[in-house]
Amino acid sequence: MFKVEAIADSYRHRVVDVDTGVYLEWLVAGGPYFTEVFNLIHPGGMIPFTTCREHGIDPDTGLPFFVFSFITFGSAPRAHTRTKHLINCTFTDEVSKQFWMTVATEALVVFGSAYNGFKVPNRRYTRVELNDEIYTLEDFGYKTFPG
């Protein structure tokens, strides 16, 4: 399971699964549609990707939320200083790509809006769309917020 941790000797954070050695870095945000560049790092390499977010109000509860959508997965723009090190990732098959997209989806719900996935206003505040399905913390077994 993922958790948010501070990077030693830095003001930055990351979302990490200590057991697998996988972590998510937020690199940069911008653009007219609030795009964000992330890097999913695992023992075998890195997977850069780009998302956008859209805010809404849940029709059933009346509570606010936002949802991440993937724009790219395996590549991201390298125009910003913090993205120049990215290397595109080519997947050998669709099963592998879907596996890593699911891992990224879990990391994003823990990331929240800025490394605050466990401190958001409500349990379904951060959502991620993957393959026309919406995922939240509970879909990955996070029943209670740590800490």
Summary of the structure (lengths in Angstrom):
residues: 147
radius of gyration: 14.8
end to end distance: 13.9
largest distance: 43.7
contacts: 412
relative contact order: 0.18
helix: 17%
strand: 39%
